[in-house]
């Protein structure tokens, strides 16, 4: 695709500042770990797979200038970088998966000189990006088989190019279906409070020439009632062993509505989003974010009294019973999820 969400350029992390979209496409270069942490926290870079790449590159960024010749000291430094990065956001499994993967790579090379360990870390961070691009295309290929011509699809938040390296999970399925000659119309929920659907998904779908219609979040039920939706597809931030799926707040609403209207509800995610160490939704930590995200419109216009109490969870959890299928880079997983997730993805923990 012609959009690169995150990359390694000139010994720095290069990202699209997604807080500036859709008004401005701005790339920023990050060469300090603290700046990456902030970029993740305020969602200049976001989306579970993209956060996996950010974690890998961030681990290298945190140690590339650290000078020592002793594995013990280097290991302690690397673990402190890992702990710091992990504190940025708690829900997306890919962030922690990326951190853990780099720690494992470093440990596997611990008998080599520190310079070689650093090289191995950077090489694997780059490999994470390559693998994500490949896995998203596999997700697209598997998911496109579920489409018929003239399907109308509803989605929420942004699970496209901007949430991955350069293709997308839920939207990658749409891109693949369209590339196969199928006509697809997308309805995109605005996604309050930070409007990722309005700002990001409509921007990238328009850029790729996809038919997209923006709706307010509370319009979804009306569309379903009027038979205007053939399927719902969302991304995922963490998927438990039984298929319970954390995704952007409002996803659970759509799943309940889809169930009532007998509309299939699909989740699209790579293997790295699964957390088989967690049996069900009770093990998923939900991020709570700043009040002002809800009490204002993008921090620019206050829409509530200053003393208003606010609750602002960033995610909700879709119970597995409401999910028609999970589209992965290994195939489409269907019920019973507790058995089939392990069968298709393998018996080893995906984290």
C-alpha positions, 0 to 999 in steps of 0.5 A: 500500500502507499501508506506506511504507518511505522518504519525504521528510517535513518536510525529512528522510528518513523510514524504517522502522527495519527492525532493530526489526521485527517486534516494533515498527513504528518510523519514524525521521527522518534529517537528517544524512548520517552517520546515513543512512550508518549506517542503510544500513550496519546495514540500518535501510533495505535492499533494492536499490530502497529503497537507490536512493531512499536514495541520491537523497535522501541526495545532497540531504541532503548538500548542502542546507545547503551554501552557495556560489555557484560550480559548481566548489565545489558539484560537489566537495562533491557528489562527496564526498557521492557517494563517502561514500554509495557506501562504505556498502555495495558490492553493490546496484547501485541505490545507485550508480545513484541516486548517478550519476543525481543527479550527472548531474542536477546536471551538466545544471543546472550553468549555473543558480544553486546554489539551482536545482541543489539544487531539481533534485536534490530533485525528481529524488530524489522522482521516483526514488521515484515511478518505483520505485512504478510500476516495481514494479507493472509487475513485478507485472503481468508476473510475475503472468502466470506464476502459476496458481491455487493455486501454491505459491511459495518465496522468500528474504530480503525483496523486498517492500514493505520493500525498495522504496518501497511494493510490492515486486519478487518479493513485488509479483508475489505481491501482483498475482497475489492481487489478480487472484483467484489463490490463492497460498501462500508459503513463506518461508526464514528467511534467516540470519544476519539473518533478513530472511525471518522478521522482514520478509517474514512480517511484511509478508505477514501484514499484507497477508493473504497465506498465508505459512509460515516455514521454516528455510533448510535445509527448502527441499530437503525441500519441493521433494522433496515437490512442495510448491513450484511456483516460486521467486522472489527479488529481486536486488541486481545483475544482470550483462549476461549475467544472472548475479544477486547476491542474498541469501546462500542464493539460489544454494542455492535455484537449484541445488535448483530446477534439480535438481527441475525447478522454475522459478527467477525473479528479479524486479528493476527496470531500475535493478538491471542493470549492463550495464558488468559482463559476468558474475559476476566483476565483482560485488563481494560484501559481507562483513559482521561476524562477530557476525552469524553467531556470535550471533542478532541480536547478542543471544545468542552461539551460537559460541565467541569464537575461532571463525573466521567467514565472512559474505558478505552475497550470493551469485551465481546463474549465469544458466544456473539462472534461468528468467526475469528479471521486469522492469518492461520485461517477462520476459527469458528466455535467451539473456540476453546478447542479450535483456537488451540487446534488452529494456532497451535498448543503453545502460548501465542504470547 
